[in-house]
Amino acid sequence: MTTVMRPNLCTATRHDVVGVVAASAGFQPRRFRHQFRPFLPGSGPCGTRAMGRCRALQSSEPTNAQNSGEEGASSRSSDRIRSTISGLDELLGVEDQKAASKDQDVMPAIEVSASKQVLEKIGAADAARSKAQDEGAVASQIEDTLARVIEQARKLAESEDFQDKEKKEAGGQDLQRQVEKLLNSLIRSKNGIDKDDYSDIKSKVFGPDTFWVTDVLPSSGLEGGVMFRGNLRGKREKVVAEVMQRLHDAYGGKYVLRVILDVEAAFKADEDKSDRSLDSFVAFEVLPAAAAVPPPPATWQRWVGVLLVALTAASTLSFGLASSLLFLPKETLAFLANPSSISGDALPPGLEGFDPQAFLTAAVSVGALSLIPQVAHDAGHSLVARLRGIQLKAPLLVPSTALGTFGSIRQLASLVRSRTDLFDLAAAGLLGGGGTALALMIAGLQASHGGAVAEPGLIPVPAALFHGSLLLSTLGNLGLTQEALAQPTLYVSPLFVAGWAGIVNTALNALPVGCLDGGRTTLAAFGKGALAFSSLVVYALLGFGALGGPLALPFGLYVLVCQRKSEGWIQDEVSGVSGTRQALALGITLLALTVLLPESAGVLLGGVGAGGPAPDLF
């Protein structure tokens, strides 16, 4: 049984409405486009497509979708909607004329039928409308306004003064007002703009002295927003400040204004090879204050955060145990390296009389110290957020047995005012965590006393570790003796191991991809296009294992699942950052590459050349 739902045309484009009006008035698509293009909003490429829809409406057969829906409706609201749709069917579903009139002075009968797909689209959009709205009033307003629009179009088409330029212009303007009135009644979605405020925003917030509005349509950005297309009437910075002030003066905190790029217009200009400045693609998005705030975390997400803290504590301990394995006897390591030899409750060989104190002490020390750079990382985010008035959600730690942690997911809880604020927020975490990790690493090198002799408190690590990274190789040459580097095993402080893990973790999060801190700095410094390109390159390098060695696969999967979407909660997406911040963004990316790339091309290629086989990071 088919259920008839109240039409919610707010999700349909204005071009669908114009196409129905044109077909109802008996206009030929091409003739209608040329005669009324100056009057109808959205004329242009989208308007041309709307005429295509109009042609499809004229050629379609009459549908009985409304009649089948009438049989399934039972409520009073559904009866009213069914009456509305039946009225539209009577207005639009005129039977085909059997023969053309021989009298050329008499207008032919209007041949129009409604497309079933359009009616289905309207019905499907109805499911998303808020139940709190007065359904009967909205349906009645849609019915009355649409009827007036169609009647006005018919009168204009049948008028003997249709060829009179002045009267044609006046009639077209009246038709435009009727269409805009219809759009005003439909422009509000579940979280959208009040229809009473829509016209005032268009005429009072914007204007000929700031931003001349040429088109209004539902925004493709944040949900519940409305995008105002038009032309800037001054410098962008001054216009943005003026428009924001007017919106605040008129409505207080009821609405939020975002400055965005009209991507569709930019793509079209690129296809047409039009040489237009960035300001010509500036558009404004107005949305309710409630829709301008990221959704709060659900209860289950809070419990997941608690679980992730426990898992991260376990993973850091696991990382500490793995980094201290060389404390175990060689017989034990050989036994553990062969899984087939592990059976039953037999104790691994070599542990008779083994004192685990040094092993456990080193494991706990490394595990605890490895959390310090992560704490500094999140503290950097929190400090800048407080200074810039940005609200953040609680961090979600990401456990990793290879590094102790892959960092944390730090989501926004409010809009970021500008790309500059976003850059500072992301860079603060990277600089805080990376700087702390570097300090631990340098202190660890000094405490290692050259790394050639086993001393109490030092941890044995394989020398191949220092050949797995350009930066680590450089630091090793500076802080360790050549005698130590020539040995298969070096002895370093737990501070060095924890600092090394923190630097690798910071480098991974500094990669320019998705919503990582490196992705945010790239987005803020160079825009969405640059981030899309760099993300593609990073995914390819991670996929081939060229960055981070054995860490590439697990970290790449983490980014794809949790961090692939770029940051979208920015109030001013157009204004860029300073040249200093752009240079810093490039520097962050280069430092990340020096940490994650192997020491030489031979290492990168897995043994081709003098570098030898590429060692694991652990």
Buried (B, 14 or more C-beta within 10 A) or exposed (E): EBEBBBBBBBBBBBBBBBBBBBBBBBBBBEEBBEBBBEBBBBBBEBBBBBBEBBBBBBEBEBBEBBBEBBEEBEEEBBBBBBBBBBBBBEBBBBEEEEEEEEEEEEBEBBBBBBBBEBBEBBBEBBEEBEEEEEBBEBBBBBBBBBBBBBBBBBBBBEBEEBEEEEBBEBBBEBBBEBBBBBBBBBBBBBBBBBBEBBEEBBEEBBBEEBBBBEBBBBBEBBEBBBBBBBEBBEEBEEBBEBBBEBBBEBBEEBBBBBBBBBEBBBEBBEEEEEEEEEEEBBBBBBBBBEBBBBEEBEEEEBEEBEEBBEBBBBBBBBBBBBBBBBBBBEEBBBBEEEEEEEEEEEEBEBEEEBEEEBBBBBBBBBBBBBBBBBBBBBBBBBBBBEEBEBEBBBBBBBBBBBBBBBBBBBBBBBBBBBBBBBBBBBBBBBBBBBBBBBBBBBBBBEBBBBBBEEEEBBBBBBBBBBBBBBBBBEBBEEBBBEEBBEEEBBBBBBBBBBBBBBBBBBBBBBBBBBBBBBBBBBBBBBBBEBBEEBBEEBBEBBEEBBBBBBBBEBBBEBBEEBBBEBBBBBBBBBBBBEEEBBEBBBEBBEBBBBBBBBBBEBBBBEEEEEBBEBBEBB
